[in-house]
Amino acid sequence: MRLLRGWCRLVLVVVGGVLLAGAGNPGDVPPPSATGAQEVTVVGVFSDPRGQNGVLLEGKRDKRRFLMMIGAAEATAIAVPLENITPPRPLTHDLFLTLFGRLKVSVTKVVITDLRNNTYYSTLYLTAGGNPMELDSRPSDAIALAIRAKVPVFAEDRVFEKSERVPVTPGSSGERI
């Protein structure tokens, strides 16, 4: 646990500038959004002073952002591959991908489909033996798998519309992990 905290602090320092470097100018106006799901970038995982964690996602098409609140374990599961950290033992999502590989199952994409009653929903898209499959999944688990499998994450427009907006400019009071 102490090693993981050390890694998280290191990640905070190293990637803190990435958020600032990626910030747009205050006068930038995002282009009008098209309809349908758009691919998102996982900007980072953050922790606030109260210990609440979130993952920040940004649309590649229109640069809209939203922050999904997640648990500490889920934040770690996303932060580890995002920062190219190799844990001494496989984490649960690493184990799943190893199992998928041996069973000839591949992750093809993740779509965050909705936000209802403060709960996000997503679908994990897989291919097994040439046959497509869809599985209901918690978005945090799906994102952790997608990052490891190097497949795209998408979010439906309704998710952006229902989520609390996060500005493109820096100024969040939380720490990045």
C-alpha positions in Angstrom: 0.0 0.0 0.0 2.9 2.4 0.9 4.5 1.6 -2.6 1.2 2.4 -4.3 0.8 5.7 -2.5 4.4 6.6 -3.5 3.6 5.8 -7.1 0.4 7.9 -6.9 2.3 10.9 -5.5 4.9 10.5 -8.3 2.2 10.3 -10.9 0.7 13.5 -9.4 3.9 15.4 -9.9 4.7 14.0 -13.3 1.3 14.4 -14.9 0.1 17.5 -13.1 1.6 19.6 -15.9 -0.2 17.6 -18.6 -3.5 19.0 -17.5 -2.2 22.5 -17.5 -0.5 22.0 -20.8 -3.6 20.7 -22.4 -5.8 23.6 -21.2 -7.4 25.7 -23.9 -7.4 29.5 -24.1 -10.3 31.2 -22.2 -11.6 32.6 -25.5 -11.7 29.2 -27.2 -15.2 28.1 -28.1 -15.8 24.5 -28.8 -17.3 23.7 -32.2 -21.0 22.8 -32.3 -21.5 19.1 -31.4 -22.6 16.6 -33.9 -25.0 13.9 -32.8 -24.1 10.4 -31.5 -21.3 8.9 -29.5 -17.9 10.5 -29.7 -14.6 9.1 -28.8 -13.2 10.5 -25.5 -9.8 10.9 -24.0 -9.1 9.9 -20.5 -7.5 13.1 -19.3 -6.7 11.8 -15.8 -7.8 10.5 -12.5 -8.2 13.0 -9.7 -8.6 13.0 -5.9 -9.9 16.0 -3.9 -8.9 16.9 -0.3 -11.9 14.9 1.1 -10.6 11.7 -0.6 -13.2 11.6 -3.3 -11.9 10.4 -6.7 -13.0 11.1 -10.2 -12.0 10.3 -13.8 -12.0 13.2 -16.2 -13.1 12.5 -19.8 -12.9 14.9 -22.8 -14.6 14.5 -26.1 -12.2 14.3 -29.1 -14.8 15.9 -31.4 -15.9 18.9 -29.4 -13.6 19.1 -26.3 -16.6 18.9 -23.9 -15.5 17.4 -20.5 -17.2 15.6 -17.7 -16.0 14.2 -14.4 -17.3 10.8 -13.2 -16.9 10.2 -9.5 -15.4 6.8 -8.7 -14.0 4.9 -5.8 -10.4 4.8 -4.7 -9.8 1.2 -6.0 -11.4 2.1 -9.4 -9.2 5.3 -9.6 -6.1 3.1 -9.0 -7.2 0.6 -11.6 -7.4 3.4 -14.2 -4.4 5.4 -13.1 -1.9 2.5 -13.1 -2.1 1.8 -16.9 -2.7 5.4 -17.8 0.7 6.2 -16.3 2.4 3.1 -17.7 3.0 1.7 -14.2 3.7 -2.0 -13.9 2.6 -3.4 -10.6 4.6 -6.2 -9.1 1.5 -8.5 -9.4 -1.3 -8.4 -11.9 -4.3 -6.3 -10.9 -7.8 -7.6 -11.6 -8.2 -5.9 -15.0 -4.8 -7.3 -16.0 -5.9 -10.8 -15.1 -9.1 -10.3 -17.1 -7.2 -9.3 -20.2 -4.8 -12.3 -19.8 -7.8 -14.6 -19.5 -9.5 -12.9 -22.5 -6.3 -13.4 -24.6 -6.1 -17.1 -23.7 -9.8 -17.6 -24.6 -9.3 -15.7 -27.9 -11.7 -12.9 -26.7 -10.8 -9.3 -27.6 -12.1 -6.0 -26.3 -13.0 -3.8 -29.2 -14.4 -0.6 -27.6 -16.3 0.8 -24.6 -19.3 3.1 -24.8 -20.5 5.2 -21.8 -24.2 5.1 -22.6 -26.1 7.0 -20.0 -26.3 8.8 -16.7 -29.4 8.1 -14.6 -30.0 8.9 -11.0 -26.3 9.9 -10.6 -25.2 6.5 -11.9 -23.2 6.1 -15.1 -23.8 3.2 -17.4 -21.6 1.6 -20.1 -21.3 -1.2 -22.5 -18.2 -3.3 -23.1 -17.9 -4.5 -26.6 -16.0 -7.8 -27.1 -15.4 -10.2 -30.0 -15.1 -14.0 -29.3 -14.5 -16.4 -32.1 -15.5 -13.7 -34.6 -18.8 -13.1 -32.9 -19.5 -9.7 -31.3 -20.7 -9.6 -27.7 -21.9 -6.7 -25.5 -21.7 -6.7 -21.8 -23.1 -4.3 -19.3 -20.3 -2.8 -17.3 -19.4 -0.2 -14.7 -17.7 2.6 -16.7 -14.7 2.6 -14.4 -14.1 -1.1 -15.0 -14.7 -0.7 -18.8 -12.3 2.3 -18.9 -9.6 0.3 -17.0 -9.9 -2.5 -19.5 -10.0 -0.2 -22.5 -6.8 1.6 -21.5 -5.0 -1.8 -21.0 -6.3 -3.2 -24.3 -5.6 0.1 -26.1 -9.1 0.4 -27.5 -11.3 3.5 -27.8 -13.7 4.8 -25.2 -16.8 6.6 -26.5 -19.5 8.6 -24.7 -23.0 9.2 -25.9 -24.0 12.8 -26.3 -26.7 12.4 -23.7 -23.9 11.7 -21.1 -22.2 15.0 -21.9 -25.6 16.8 -21.7 -26.6 15.2 -18.3 -23.1 15.5 -16.7 -21.8 18.4 -14.8 -19.6 20.3 -17.1 -15.9 20.7 -16.4 -14.2 23.7 -18.0 -11.3 23.2 -20.3 -9.2 25.7 -18.4 -7.2 24.6 -15.3 -8.4 25.6 -11.8 -9.5 22.3 -10.2 -8.7 22.1 -6.5 -8.1 18.4 -6.6 -4.9 16.4 -6.9 -4.2 14.3 -9.9 -3.4 10.7 -9.2 
